[in-house]
Amino acid sequence: MLTIERFTRLLGEAAASLPQDIFEGLNLGIGVAEGSKTRSDTASGAPALILGEYTASRQMGRGILLYYGSFSRVYPDMEDDDAGYEIIMDVLKHELRHHLESLAGSRELEFLDAKRLSEL
């Protein structure tokens, strides 16, 4: 399993490899939460693990949080940095798309995510 230190390092590498202008307006930056997060508003009622989350608040601002605990529960046997990097990059890009759509006044991905959750 990737340690939280390796996870955080890979997230930093992934963020550094992307065009820096897409982070504009992300005043809270990108963080790592040690724990996991679930949502139970699925069709089956079974909890779904959340790997990452974009938040936008008038009071606090905009930020991205990746849940290390969720990653370690979904991918308990992951040892390889390259595979970890790819998964982290996929989640980071997903959350950045939420950020860019939010700046543009769009909620398309938010609706797609809600639909996907309702089908679980």
Stockholm file with secondary structure:
# STOCKHOLM 1.0

chainA/1-120         MLTIERFTRLLGEAAASLPQDIFEGLNLGIGVAEGSKTRSDTASGAPALILGEYTASRQMGRGILLYYGSFSRVYPDMEDDDAGYEIIMDVLKHELRHHLESLAGSRELEFLDAKRLSEL
#=GR chainA/1-120 SS CCCHHHHHHHHHHHHHTSCGGGGTTCTTEEEEESSCEEECCSSSCCCEEECEEEEEETTTEEEEEEEHHHHHHHSTTCCCHHHHHHHHHHHHHHHHHHHHHHHTTCCHHHHHHHHHHHTC
#=GC SS_cons         CCCHHHHHHHHHHHHHTSCGGGGTTCTTEEEEESSCEEECCSSSCCCEEECEEEEEETTTEEEEEEEHHHHHHHSTTCCCHHHHHHHHHHHHHHHHHHHHHHHTTCCHHHHHHHHHHHTC
//
